[in-house]
Every structure is written in structure tokens, then in C-alpha cells.
């Protein structure tokens, strides 16, 4: 019986998925603590861009040279 594997995704797609997930978390958390939806959305949008760039640049391990 063969095991199913996830398809290979580029690092940019993975970075974007992480960024969207954290941005939604920040947006919902901001609304939950009483920040207006617009302000919370603005913070989430800025965080999405920052998280995407951070994960894109620093998130991938460099291959080891042996």
C-alpha cells in the first residue's frame, strides 16, 4: 500500500501561507480585544507583509556542505 505525500510547494508559497495565517490571527485577536475592524485590519496587513518577508528571507534552512 502506498502512502500519500503532500505535493512539493515552493518556499514563497509556504511563506505566504504562514503570513496569511498569522495576519488572520492578529486581525481576529485585535477585534477580540476591542480594536476597531479597520485598525485591526491595517495592523494585520502590515504584519502580513513583514511576516512574509521575514519567513521568505530567514525561514529556509541552507543545505549542509559535507
Secondary structure as GFF3:
##gff-version 3
##sequence-region A 1 66
A	DSSP	alpha_helix	11	32	.	.	.	ID=ss1
A	DSSP	alpha_helix	37	58	.	.	.	ID=ss2
###
